[in-house]
């Protein structure tokens, strides 16, 4: 029954909006982790090889990219439909979800290019 409701465009718009907003928090946590360990003189992200920094950072990226991608797809599906009475939510989910996915990919690439592990 829940999947039947998801066929409605206004429900897709609401889910897109909520998922896009939810994806911002783990993205902000990933940015905070990078900025906390960024050495501006060396221009590298410095962290211990034995610590949990890398798994926590990658977990934040994954937890952020999944709802953002779903929000992007739901927003794309429902935006511009005549039977959608909440098009603003569709567009918010589409643009915010797409932006968060893009920023997550850029942040992950920057992390792997700037990483410097200390220790064994």
VEXDO-461377 format. One line per field, with one value per residue (C-alpha): residue in one letter; x negated, y, z negated; residue number from 1. Coordinates in Angstrom, 3 decimals. Layout:
// VEXDO-461377
code: [A;...]
east: [X;...]
north: [Y;...]
up: [Z;...]
pos: [NUM;...]
This chain:
// VEXDO-461377
code: [X;X;X;X;X;X;X;X;X;X;X;X;X;X;X;X;X;X;X;X;X;X;X;X;X;X;X;X;X;X;X;X;X;X;X;X;X;X;X;X;X;X;X;X;X;X;X;X;X;X;X;X;X;X;X;X;X;X;X;X;X;X;X;X;X;X;X;X;X;X;X;X;X;X;X;X;X;X;X;X;X;X;X;X;X;X;X;X;X;X;X;X;X;X;X;X;X;X;X;X;X;X;X;X;X;X;X;X;X;X;X;X;X;X;X;X;X;X;X;X]
east: [0.000;-2.871;-4.317;-0.952;-1.082;-4.585;-3.149;-1.486;-3.611;-2.862;-4.036;-7.208;-7.754;-7.422;-9.810;-12.302;-12.249;-12.640;-15.413;-17.344;-17.198;-18.187;-21.255;-22.698;-23.597;-26.003;-27.542;-28.155;-29.737;-32.078;-33.077;-33.713;-35.918;-37.984;-38.365;-39.274;-42.195;-43.299;-46.825;-46.804;-50.601;-51.063;-47.737;-46.932;-44.417;-46.441;-45.088;-46.321;-46.362;-45.084;-42.179;-38.618;-38.855;-38.752;-35.854;-33.819;-34.465;-33.531;-30.467;-29.343;-29.775;-27.763;-25.026;-24.772;-24.926;-22.201;-19.244;-20.513;-20.542;-17.049;-15.840;-17.356;-15.577;-12.237;-12.452;-13.307;-10.405;-7.790;-8.913;-6.845;-4.029;-0.551;0.883;-1.810;-0.333;-3.664;-6.196;-8.386;-9.185;-10.065;-12.467;-14.019;-14.602;-15.967;-18.422;-19.467;-19.814;-21.855;-24.046;-24.738;-25.614;-28.012;-29.576;-29.961;-31.823;-34.062;-34.758;-35.641;-37.987;-39.607;-40.059;-41.798;-44.026;-44.994;-45.262;-48.404;-48.332;-50.610;-51.861;-51.841]
north: [0.000;2.391;1.836;2.719;6.088;6.682;6.758;10.070;13.018;15.152;12.326;11.967;15.713;15.549;12.591;14.334;17.464;15.603;13.313;16.224;18.130;15.015;14.499;17.878;16.854;13.981;16.111;18.902;16.354;15.175;18.765;19.383;16.277;17.426;20.986;19.797;17.691;19.924;21.280;24.475;24.758;21.287;21.415;17.894;16.109;14.515;11.630;8.500;5.218;3.338;5.665;5.643;8.884;7.340;4.910;7.605;10.083;7.569;6.564;10.204;10.455;7.268;8.215;11.582;10.460;7.789;9.992;12.836;10.590;9.299;12.875;13.887;11.051;11.634;15.361;14.718;12.301;14.590;18.061;19.532;17.007;18.472;16.387;17.556;20.241;20.760;21.555;23.632;20.559;18.654;21.334;21.656;17.896;17.894;20.770;20.199;16.450;16.931;19.525;17.317;14.345;16.565;18.036;14.559;13.300;16.389;16.083;12.380;13.077;15.951;13.725;10.986;13.509;15.362;12.535;11.918;9.009;9.159;6.018;2.469]
up: [0.000;-0.733;2.748;4.264;2.567;3.927;7.434;6.623;7.683;4.628;2.344;4.419;4.081;0.300;0.023;2.324;0.191;-3.110;-1.854;-0.379;-3.648;-5.623;-3.415;-4.406;-7.994;-7.167;-4.406;-6.923;-9.289;-6.512;-5.732;-9.427;-9.637;-6.672;-7.924;-11.415;-10.134;-7.264;-7.642;-5.611;-5.520;-4.042;-2.171;-3.300;-5.492;-8.272;-10.330;-12.094;-10.202;-13.266;-13.989;-12.739;-10.769;-7.310;-7.946;-9.705;-6.885;-4.190;-6.216;-6.340;-2.577;-1.966;-4.436;-2.716;0.905;0.672;-0.370;1.824;4.890;4.103;3.573;6.900;8.710;6.980;7.642;11.266;11.602;10.081;11.171;13.969;13.713;14.084;11.246;8.809;6.585;4.734;7.486;5.152;3.111;6.267;7.425;3.975;3.824;7.363;6.973;3.357;3.877;7.040;5.343;2.331;4.581;6.535;3.397;1.865;4.932;4.997;1.255;1.565;4.494;2.597;-0.445;1.523;3.260;0.063;-2.461;-4.501;-6.935;-9.945;-11.636;-10.342]
pos: [1;2;3;4;5;6;7;8;9;10;11;12;13;14;15;16;17;18;19;20;21;22;23;24;25;26;27;28;29;30;31;32;33;34;35;36;37;38;39;40;41;42;43;44;45;46;47;48;49;50;51;52;53;54;55;56;57;58;59;60;61;62;63;64;65;66;67;68;69;70;71;72;73;74;75;76;77;78;79;80;81;82;83;84;85;86;87;88;89;90;91;92;93;94;95;96;97;98;99;100;101;102;103;104;105;106;107;108;109;110;111;112;113;114;115;116;117;118;119;120]
